[in-house]
């Protein structure tokens, strides 16, 4: 299980701001994966972020058909 830091998550998603990430975490409609906090730093399981991105892509494709 590979863990990635908040900055890596933000870059992977499209260079979003930390405030956007905060909003996504607090918006239950988005179901963004929750981080694991280690020494006051946020880390995500890489597979959780990748899964969320894949799900969002599917939703986007279905919505445009």
PDB file with SEQRES, HELIX, SHEET and CRYST1 records, atoms N, CA, C and O in Angstrom:
SEQRES   1 A   65  UNK UNK UNK UNK UNK UNK UNK UNK UNK UNK UNK UNK UNK          
SEQRES   2 A   65  UNK UNK UNK UNK UNK UNK UNK UNK UNK UNK UNK UNK UNK          
SEQRES   3 A   65  UNK UNK UNK UNK UNK UNK UNK UNK UNK UNK UNK UNK UNK          
SEQRES   4 A   65  UNK UNK UNK UNK UNK UNK UNK UNK UNK UNK UNK UNK UNK          
SEQRES   5 A   65  UNK UNK UNK UNK UNK UNK UNK UNK UNK UNK UNK UNK UNK          
HELIX    1 AA1 UNK A    6  UNK A   13  1                                   8    
HELIX    2 AA2 UNK A   18  UNK A   25  1                                   8    
HELIX    3 AA3 UNK A   46  UNK A   64  1                                  19    
SHEET    1 AA1 3 UNK A   3  UNK A   5  0                                        
SHEET    2 AA1 3 UNK A  41  UNK A  45 -1                                        
SHEET    3 AA1 3 UNK A  36  UNK A  38 -1                                        
CRYST1    1.000    1.000    1.000  90.00  90.00  90.00 P 1           1          
ATOM      1  N   UNK A   1       0.847  -1.170   0.000  1.00  0.00           N  
ATOM      2  CA  UNK A   1       0.000   0.000   0.000  1.00  0.00           C  
ATOM      3  C   UNK A   1       0.896   1.237   0.000  1.00  0.00           C  
ATOM      4  O   UNK A   1       1.672   1.463   0.928  1.00  0.00           O  
ATOM      5  N   UNK A   2       0.770   2.022  -1.051  1.00  0.00           N  
ATOM      6  CA  UNK A   2       1.568   3.241  -1.159  1.00  0.00           C  
ATOM      7  C   UNK A   2       0.746   4.420  -0.646  1.00  0.00           C  
ATOM      8  O   UNK A   2      -0.423   4.580  -0.995  1.00  0.00           O  
ATOM      9  N   UNK A   3       1.369   5.224   0.174  1.00  0.00           N  
ATOM     10  CA  UNK A   3       0.726   6.412   0.727  1.00  0.00           C  
ATOM     11  C   UNK A   3       1.277   7.637  -0.005  1.00  0.00           C  
ATOM     12  O   UNK A   3       2.470   7.722  -0.296  1.00  0.00           O  
ATOM     13  N   UNK A   4       0.375   8.587  -0.296  1.00  0.00           N  
ATOM     14  CA  UNK A   4       0.817   9.823  -0.937  1.00  0.00           C  
ATOM     15  C   UNK A   4       0.352  11.016  -0.105  1.00  0.00           C  
ATOM     16  O   UNK A   4      -0.725  10.997   0.490  1.00  0.00           O  
ATOM     17  N   UNK A   5       1.172  12.030  -0.077  1.00  0.00           N  
ATOM     18  CA  UNK A   5       0.912  13.228   0.725  1.00  0.00           C  
ATOM     19  C   UNK A   5      -0.091  14.134   0.014  1.00  0.00           C  
ATOM     20  O   UNK A   5      -0.368  13.969  -1.174  1.00  0.00           O  
ATOM     21  N   UNK A   6      -0.625  15.089   0.764  1.00  0.00           N  
ATOM     22  CA  UNK A   6      -1.637  16.010   0.240  1.00  0.00           C  
ATOM     23  C   UNK A   6      -1.163  16.710  -1.033  1.00  0.00           C  
ATOM     24  O   UNK A   6      -1.923  16.835  -1.993  1.00  0.00           O  
ATOM     25  N   UNK A   7       0.057  17.154  -1.042  1.00  0.00           N  
ATOM     26  CA  UNK A   7       0.570  17.860  -2.227  1.00  0.00           C  
ATOM     27  C   UNK A   7       0.541  16.955  -3.458  1.00  0.00           C  
ATOM     28  O   UNK A   7       0.185  17.399  -4.549  1.00  0.00           O  
ATOM     29  N   UNK A   8       0.914  15.694  -3.284  1.00  0.00           N  
ATOM     30  CA  UNK A   8       0.890  14.748  -4.395  1.00  0.00           C  
ATOM     31  C   UNK A   8      -0.548  14.485  -4.854  1.00  0.00           C  
ATOM     32  O   UNK A   8      -0.811  14.354  -6.049  1.00  0.00           O  
ATOM     33  N   UNK A   9      -1.466  14.411  -3.903  1.00  0.00           N  
ATOM     34  CA  UNK A   9      -2.877  14.217  -4.242  1.00  0.00           C  
ATOM     35  C   UNK A   9      -3.367  15.402  -5.058  1.00  0.00           C  
ATOM     36  O   UNK A   9      -4.014  15.222  -6.089  1.00  0.00           O  
ATOM     37  N   UNK A  10      -3.065  16.605  -4.605  1.00  0.00           N  
ATOM     38  CA  UNK A  10      -3.517  17.815  -5.298  1.00  0.00           C  
ATOM     39  C   UNK A  10      -2.957  17.870  -6.721  1.00  0.00           C  
ATOM     40  O   UNK A  10      -3.668  18.249  -7.652  1.00  0.00           O  
ATOM     41  N   UNK A  11      -1.699  17.497  -6.890  1.00  0.00           N  
ATOM     42  CA  UNK A  11      -1.079  17.510  -8.219  1.00  0.00           C  
ATOM     43  C   UNK A  11      -1.701  16.443  -9.119  1.00  0.00           C  
ATOM     44  O   UNK A  11      -1.944  16.686 -10.301  1.00  0.00           O  
ATOM     45  N   UNK A  12      -1.953  15.281  -8.565  1.00  0.00           N  
ATOM     46  CA  UNK A  12      -2.500  14.165  -9.331  1.00  0.00           C  
ATOM     47  C   UNK A  12      -3.898  14.488  -9.859  1.00  0.00           C  
ATOM     48  O   UNK A  12      -4.267  14.061 -10.953  1.00  0.00           O  
ATOM     49  N   UNK A  13      -4.661  15.229  -9.091  1.00  0.00           N  
ATOM     50  CA  UNK A  13      -6.038  15.540  -9.459  1.00  0.00           C  
ATOM     51  C   UNK A  13      -6.110  16.693 -10.458  1.00  0.00           C  
ATOM     52  O   UNK A  13      -7.137  16.874 -11.112  1.00  0.00           O  
ATOM     53  N   UNK A  14      -5.069  17.452 -10.582  1.00  0.00           N  
ATOM     54  CA  UNK A  14      -5.099  18.548 -11.550  1.00  0.00           C  
ATOM     55  C   UNK A  14      -4.592  19.843 -10.969  1.00  0.00           C  
ATOM     56  O   UNK A  14      -5.020  20.925 -11.372  1.00  0.00           O  
ATOM     57  N   UNK A  15      -3.683  19.735 -10.024  1.00  0.00           N  
ATOM     58  CA  UNK A  15      -3.052  20.899  -9.401  1.00  0.00           C  
ATOM     59  C   UNK A  15      -4.086  21.793  -8.706  1.00  0.00           C  
ATOM     60  O   UNK A  15      -4.070  23.015  -8.851  1.00  0.00           O  
ATOM     61  N   UNK A  16      -4.984  21.154  -7.948  1.00  0.00           N  
ATOM     62  CA  UNK A  16      -5.992  21.910  -7.208  1.00  0.00           C  
ATOM     63  C   UNK A  16      -5.359  22.542  -5.973  1.00  0.00           C  
ATOM     64  O   UNK A  16      -4.291  22.124  -5.525  1.00  0.00           O  
ATOM     65  N   UNK A  17      -6.022  23.540  -5.437  1.00  0.00           N  
ATOM     66  CA  UNK A  17      -5.506  24.210  -4.237  1.00  0.00           C  
ATOM     67  C   UNK A  17      -5.826  23.391  -2.989  1.00  0.00           C  
ATOM     68  O   UNK A  17      -6.663  22.489  -3.020  1.00  0.00           O  
ATOM     69  N   UNK A  18      -5.154  23.718  -1.903  1.00  0.00           N  
ATOM     70  CA  UNK A  18      -5.424  23.046  -0.642  1.00  0.00           C  
ATOM     71  C   UNK A  18      -6.847  23.354  -0.174  1.00  0.00           C  
ATOM     72  O   UNK A  18      -7.492  22.503   0.438  1.00  0.00           O  
ATOM     73  N   UNK A  19      -7.341  24.561  -0.456  1.00  0.00           N  
ATOM     74  CA  UNK A  19      -8.709  24.918  -0.078  1.00  0.00           C  
ATOM     75  C   UNK A  19      -9.723  24.073  -0.845  1.00  0.00           C  
ATOM     76  O   UNK A  19     -10.730  23.650  -0.277  1.00  0.00           O  
ATOM     77  N   UNK A  20      -9.468  23.824  -2.123  1.00  0.00           N  
ATOM     78  CA  UNK A  20     -10.364  22.974  -2.905  1.00  0.00           C  
ATOM     79  C   UNK A  20     -10.376  21.562  -2.337  1.00  0.00           C  
ATOM     80  O   UNK A  20     -11.434  20.945  -2.209  1.00  0.00           O  
ATOM     81  N   UNK A  21      -9.203  21.058  -2.000  1.00  0.00           N  
ATOM     82  CA  UNK A  21      -9.125  19.732  -1.398  1.00  0.00           C  
ATOM     83  C   UNK A  21      -9.907  19.707  -0.092  1.00  0.00           C  
ATOM     84  O   UNK A  21     -10.627  18.744   0.169  1.00  0.00           O  
ATOM     85  N   UNK A  22      -9.785  20.720   0.717  1.00  0.00           N  
ATOM     86  CA  UNK A  22     -10.526  20.821   1.978  1.00  0.00           C  
ATOM     87  C   UNK A  22     -12.033  20.786   1.709  1.00  0.00           C  
ATOM     88  O   UNK A  22     -12.775  20.087   2.400  1.00  0.00           O  
ATOM     89  N   UNK A  23     -12.476  21.535   0.712  1.00  0.00           N  
ATOM     90  CA  UNK A  23     -13.907  21.570   0.385  1.00  0.00           C  
ATOM     91  C   UNK A  23     -14.398  20.210  -0.104  1.00  0.00           C  
ATOM     92  O   UNK A  23     -15.485  19.770   0.269  1.00  0.00           O  
ATOM     93  N   UNK A  24     -13.611  19.556  -0.926  1.00  0.00           N  
ATOM     94  CA  UNK A  24     -13.990  18.235  -1.419  1.00  0.00           C  
ATOM     95  C   UNK A  24     -14.099  17.244  -0.272  1.00  0.00           C  
ATOM     96  O   UNK A  24     -15.008  16.415  -0.247  1.00  0.00           O  
ATOM     97  N   UNK A  25     -13.180  17.328   0.672  1.00  0.00           N  
ATOM     98  CA  UNK A  25     -13.218  16.426   1.829  1.00  0.00           C  
ATOM     99  C   UNK A  25     -14.473  16.638   2.671  1.00  0.00           C  
ATOM    100  O   UNK A  25     -14.957  15.709   3.317  1.00  0.00           O  
ATOM    101  N   UNK A  26     -14.990  17.848   2.660  1.00  0.00           N  
ATOM    102  CA  UNK A  26     -16.149  18.173   3.488  1.00  0.00           C  
ATOM    103  C   UNK A  26     -17.465  18.201   2.717  1.00  0.00           C  
ATOM    104  O   UNK A  26     -18.489  18.625   3.253  1.00  0.00           O  
ATOM    105  N   UNK A  27     -17.445  17.753   1.463  1.00  0.00           N  
ATOM    106  CA  UNK A  27     -18.657  17.687   0.655  1.00  0.00           C  
ATOM    107  C   UNK A  27     -19.064  16.210   0.514  1.00  0.00           C  
ATOM    108  O   UNK A  27     -18.453  15.478  -0.264  1.00  0.00           O  
ATOM    109  N   UNK A  28     -20.080  15.772   1.254  1.00  0.00           N  
ATOM    110  CA  UNK A  28     -20.451  14.358   1.226  1.00  0.00           C  
ATOM    111  C   UNK A  28     -20.912  13.873  -0.149  1.00  0.00           C  
ATOM    112  O   UNK A  28     -20.867  12.673  -0.418  1.00  0.00           O  
ATOM    113  N   UNK A  29     -21.352  14.774  -1.019  1.00  0.00           N  
ATOM    114  CA  UNK A  29     -21.790  14.374  -2.364  1.00  0.00           C  
ATOM    115  C   UNK A  29     -20.627  13.847  -3.206  1.00  0.00           C  
ATOM    116  O   UNK A  29     -20.840  13.036  -4.108  1.00  0.00           O  
ATOM    117  N   UNK A  30     -19.413  14.293  -2.926  1.00  0.00           N  
ATOM    118  CA  UNK A  30     -18.253  13.891  -3.723  1.00  0.00           C  
ATOM    119  C   UNK A  30     -17.636  12.568  -3.280  1.00  0.00           C  
ATOM    120  O   UNK A  30     -16.967  11.896  -4.066  1.00  0.00           O  
ATOM    121  N   UNK A  31     -17.858  12.199  -2.035  1.00  0.00           N  
ATOM    122  CA  UNK A  31     -17.288  10.949  -1.486  1.00  0.00           C  
ATOM    123  C   UNK A  31     -15.782  10.866  -1.694  1.00  0.00           C  
ATOM    124  O   UNK A  31     -15.248   9.804  -2.013  1.00  0.00           O  
ATOM    125  N   UNK A  32     -15.100  11.999  -1.511  1.00  0.00           N  
ATOM    126  CA  UNK A  32     -13.643  11.993  -1.660  1.00  0.00           C  
ATOM    127  C   UNK A  32     -13.037  11.190  -0.521  1.00  0.00           C  
ATOM    128  O   UNK A  32     -13.475  11.322   0.622  1.00  0.00           O  
ATOM    129  N   UNK A  33     -12.034  10.354  -0.808  1.00  0.00           N  
ATOM    130  CA  UNK A  33     -11.438   9.522   0.241  1.00  0.00           C  
ATOM    131  C   UNK A  33     -10.879  10.360   1.398  1.00  0.00           C  
ATOM    132  O   UNK A  33     -10.306  11.429   1.189  1.00  0.00           O  
ATOM    133  N   UNK A  34     -11.055   9.862   2.590  1.00  0.00           N  
ATOM    134  CA  UNK A  34     -10.558  10.546   3.782  1.00  0.00           C  
ATOM    135  C   UNK A  34      -9.073  10.220   3.977  1.00  0.00           C  
ATOM    136  O   UNK A  34      -8.631   9.103   3.705  1.00  0.00           O  
ATOM    137  N   UNK A  35      -8.318  11.203   4.448  1.00  0.00           N  
ATOM    138  CA  UNK A  35      -6.883  10.971   4.657  1.00  0.00           C  
ATOM    139  C   UNK A  35      -6.617  10.245   5.972  1.00  0.00           C  
ATOM    140  O   UNK A  35      -7.478  10.141   6.846  1.00  0.00           O  
ATOM    141  N   UNK A  36      -5.413   9.760   6.070  1.00  0.00           N  
ATOM    142  CA  UNK A  36      -4.880   9.231   7.318  1.00  0.00           C  
ATOM    143  C   UNK A  36      -3.931  10.305   7.827  1.00  0.00           C  
ATOM    144  O   UNK A  36      -3.053  10.754   7.090  1.00  0.00           O  
ATOM    145  N   UNK A  37      -4.092  10.718   9.064  1.00  0.00           N  
ATOM    146  CA  UNK A  37      -3.260  11.793   9.617  1.00  0.00           C  
ATOM    147  C   UNK A  37      -2.137  11.165  10.441  1.00  0.00           C  
ATOM    148  O   UNK A  37      -2.375  10.390  11.367  1.00  0.00           O  
ATOM    149  N   UNK A  38      -0.913  11.522  10.075  1.00  0.00           N  
ATOM    150  CA  UNK A  38       0.277  11.051  10.775  1.00  0.00           C  
ATOM    151  C   UNK A  38       1.108  12.283  11.102  1.00  0.00           C  
ATOM    152  O   UNK A  38       1.568  12.989  10.205  1.00  0.00           O  
ATOM    153  N   UNK A  39       1.295  12.534  12.378  1.00  0.00           N  
ATOM    154  CA  UNK A  39       2.046  13.698  12.860  1.00  0.00           C  
ATOM    155  C   UNK A  39       1.558  14.990  12.203  1.00  0.00           C  
ATOM    156  O   UNK A  39       2.351  15.777  11.687  1.00  0.00           O  
ATOM    157  N   UNK A  40       0.255  15.192  12.232  1.00  0.00           N  
ATOM    158  CA  UNK A  40      -0.403  16.386  11.695  1.00  0.00           C  
ATOM    159  C   UNK A  40      -0.233  16.577  10.186  1.00  0.00           C  
ATOM    160  O   UNK A  40      -0.412  17.685   9.680  1.00  0.00           O  
ATOM    161  N   UNK A  41       0.103  15.524   9.479  1.00  0.00           N  
ATOM    162  CA  UNK A  41       0.195  15.572   8.017  1.00  0.00           C  
ATOM    163  C   UNK A  41      -0.792  14.573   7.440  1.00  0.00           C  
ATOM    164  O   UNK A  41      -0.998  13.490   7.988  1.00  0.00           O  
ATOM    165  N   UNK A  42      -1.402  14.958   6.319  1.00  0.00           N  
ATOM    166  CA  UNK A  42      -2.413  14.109   5.694  1.00  0.00           C  
ATOM    167  C   UNK A  42      -1.787  13.244   4.603  1.00  0.00           C  
ATOM    168  O   UNK A  42      -1.000  13.707   3.777  1.00  0.00           O  
ATOM    169  N   UNK A  43      -2.168  11.974   4.636  1.00  0.00           N  
ATOM    170  CA  UNK A  43      -1.729  11.005   3.628  1.00  0.00           C  
ATOM    171  C   UNK A  43      -2.934  10.210   3.154  1.00  0.00           C  
ATOM    172  O   UNK A  43      -3.849   9.924   3.927  1.00  0.00           O  
ATOM    173  N   UNK A  44      -2.923   9.859   1.881  1.00  0.00           N  
ATOM    174  CA  UNK A  44      -3.982   9.045   1.303  1.00  0.00           C  
ATOM    175  C   UNK A  44      -3.387   7.773   0.753  1.00  0.00           C  
ATOM    176  O   UNK A  44      -2.223   7.734   0.353  1.00  0.00           O  
ATOM    177  N   UNK A  45      -4.196   6.730   0.737  1.00  0.00           N  
ATOM    178  CA  UNK A  45      -3.798   5.515   0.033  1.00  0.00           C  
ATOM    179  C   UNK A  45      -3.904   5.832  -1.457  1.00  0.00           C  
ATOM    180  O   UNK A  45      -4.942   6.292  -1.933  1.00  0.00           O  
ATOM    181  N   UNK A  46      -2.840   5.585  -2.168  1.00  0.00           N  
ATOM    182  CA  UNK A  46      -2.812   5.895  -3.596  1.00  0.00           C  
ATOM    183  C   UNK A  46      -3.953   5.201  -4.326  1.00  0.00           C  
ATOM    184  O   UNK A  46      -4.568   5.785  -5.218  1.00  0.00           O  
ATOM    185  N   UNK A  47      -4.235   3.963  -3.956  1.00  0.00           N  
ATOM    186  CA  UNK A  47      -5.298   3.215  -4.629  1.00  0.00           C  
ATOM    187  C   UNK A  47      -6.676   3.849  -4.394  1.00  0.00           C  
ATOM    188  O   UNK A  47      -7.534   3.790  -5.274  1.00  0.00           O  
ATOM    189  N   UNK A  48      -6.898   4.452  -3.222  1.00  0.00           N  
ATOM    190  CA  UNK A  48      -8.177   5.116  -2.948  1.00  0.00           C  
ATOM    191  C   UNK A  48      -8.367   6.335  -3.847  1.00  0.00           C  
ATOM    192  O   UNK A  48      -9.458   6.571  -4.368  1.00  0.00           O  
ATOM    193  N   UNK A  49      -7.304   7.099  -4.022  1.00  0.00           N  
ATOM    194  CA  UNK A  49      -7.380   8.290  -4.882  1.00  0.00           C  
ATOM    195  C   UNK A  49      -7.585   7.870  -6.337  1.00  0.00           C  
ATOM    196  O   UNK A  49      -8.397   8.464  -7.045  1.00  0.00           O  
ATOM    197  N   UNK A  50      -6.859   6.857  -6.781  1.00  0.00           N  
ATOM    198  CA  UNK A  50      -7.007   6.373  -8.155  1.00  0.00           C  
ATOM    199  C   UNK A  50      -8.415   5.843  -8.402  1.00  0.00           C  
ATOM    200  O   UNK A  50      -8.989   6.083  -9.464  1.00  0.00           O  
ATOM    201  N   UNK A  51      -8.973   5.126  -7.434  1.00  0.00           N  
ATOM    202  CA  UNK A  51     -10.325   4.599  -7.558  1.00  0.00           C  
ATOM    203  C   UNK A  51     -11.331   5.747  -7.662  1.00  0.00           C  
ATOM    204  O   UNK A  51     -12.242   5.709  -8.489  1.00  0.00           O  
ATOM    205  N   UNK A  52     -11.160   6.760  -6.824  1.00  0.00           N  
ATOM    206  CA  UNK A  52     -12.071   7.909  -6.842  1.00  0.00           C  
ATOM    207  C   UNK A  52     -12.010   8.609  -8.204  1.00  0.00           C  
ATOM    208  O   UNK A  52     -13.042   8.978  -8.765  1.00  0.00           O  
ATOM    209  N   UNK A  53     -10.797   8.787  -8.727  1.00  0.00           N  
ATOM    210  CA  UNK A  53     -10.646   9.421 -10.043  1.00  0.00           C  
ATOM    211  C   UNK A  53     -11.334   8.601 -11.136  1.00  0.00           C  
ATOM    212  O   UNK A  53     -11.990   9.161 -12.013  1.00  0.00           O  
ATOM    213  N   UNK A  54     -11.186   7.286 -11.084  1.00  0.00           N  
ATOM    214  CA  UNK A  54     -11.830   6.411 -12.067  1.00  0.00           C  
ATOM    215  C   UNK A  54     -13.344   6.507 -11.975  1.00  0.00           C  
ATOM    216  O   UNK A  54     -14.028   6.568 -12.997  1.00  0.00           O  
ATOM    217  N   UNK A  55     -13.867   6.520 -10.762  1.00  0.00           N  
ATOM    218  CA  UNK A  55     -15.318   6.637 -10.567  1.00  0.00           C  
ATOM    219  C   UNK A  55     -15.831   7.966 -11.106  1.00  0.00           C  
ATOM    220  O   UNK A  55     -16.884   8.013 -11.742  1.00  0.00           O  
ATOM    221  N   UNK A  56     -15.093   9.049 -10.856  1.00  0.00           N  
ATOM    222  CA  UNK A  56     -15.501  10.374 -11.347  1.00  0.00           C  
ATOM    223  C   UNK A  56     -15.490  10.385 -12.873  1.00  0.00           C  
ATOM    224  O   UNK A  56     -16.366  10.989 -13.491  1.00  0.00           O  
ATOM    225  N   UNK A  57     -14.522   9.731 -13.480  1.00  0.00           N  
ATOM    226  CA  UNK A  57     -14.453   9.675 -14.951  1.00  0.00           C  
ATOM    227  C   UNK A  57     -15.666   8.929 -15.497  1.00  0.00           C  
ATOM    228  O   UNK A  57     -16.249   9.351 -16.496  1.00  0.00           O  
ATOM    229  N   UNK A  58     -16.052   7.836 -14.863  1.00  0.00           N  
ATOM    230  CA  UNK A  58     -17.227   7.082 -15.308  1.00  0.00           C  
ATOM    231  C   UNK A  58     -18.494   7.912 -15.183  1.00  0.00           C  
ATOM    232  O   UNK A  58     -19.344   7.898 -16.074  1.00  0.00           O  
ATOM    233  N   UNK A  59     -18.618   8.633 -14.079  1.00  0.00           N  
ATOM    234  CA  UNK A  59     -19.792   9.496 -13.874  1.00  0.00           C  
ATOM    235  C   UNK A  59     -19.841  10.556 -14.970  1.00  0.00           C  
ATOM    236  O   UNK A  59     -20.907  10.868 -15.500  1.00  0.00           O  
ATOM    237  N   UNK A  60     -18.677  11.104 -15.302  1.00  0.00           N  
ATOM    238  CA  UNK A  60     -18.596  12.148 -16.328  1.00  0.00           C  
ATOM    239  C   UNK A  60     -19.003  11.585 -17.695  1.00  0.00           C  
ATOM    240  O   UNK A  60     -19.726  12.236 -18.450  1.00  0.00           O  
ATOM    241  N   UNK A  61     -18.539  10.391 -18.002  1.00  0.00           N  
ATOM    242  CA  UNK A  61     -18.859   9.759 -19.286  1.00  0.00           C  
ATOM    243  C   UNK A  61     -20.354   9.456 -19.360  1.00  0.00           C  
ATOM    244  O   UNK A  61     -20.994   9.740 -20.372  1.00  0.00           O  
ATOM    245  N   UNK A  62     -20.907   8.885 -18.302  1.00  0.00           N  
ATOM    246  CA  UNK A  62     -22.338   8.547 -18.291  1.00  0.00           C  
ATOM    247  C   UNK A  62     -23.188   9.805 -18.391  1.00  0.00           C  
ATOM    248  O   UNK A  62     -24.241   9.794 -19.029  1.00  0.00           O  
ATOM    249  N   UNK A  63     -22.742  10.881 -17.769  1.00  0.00           N  
ATOM    250  CA  UNK A  63     -23.496  12.115 -17.798  1.00  0.00           C  
ATOM    251  C   UNK A  63     -23.505  12.799 -19.155  1.00  0.00           C  
ATOM    252  O   UNK A  63     -24.405  13.582 -19.454  1.00  0.00           O  
ATOM    253  N   UNK A  64     -22.500  12.503 -19.978  1.00  0.00           N  
ATOM    254  CA  UNK A  64     -22.417  13.166 -21.283  1.00  0.00           C  
ATOM    255  C   UNK A  64     -23.064  12.349 -22.394  1.00  0.00           C  
ATOM    256  O   UNK A  64     -23.112  12.794 -23.540  1.00  0.00           O  
ATOM    257  N   UNK A  65     -23.558  11.169 -22.070  1.00  0.00           N  
ATOM    258  CA  UNK A  65     -24.187  10.327 -23.098  1.00  0.00           C  
ATOM    259  C   UNK A  65     -25.643  10.652 -23.234  1.00  0.00           C  
ATOM    260  O   UNK A  65     -26.338  10.046 -24.050  1.00  0.00           O  
TER     261      UNK A  65                                                      
END                                                                             
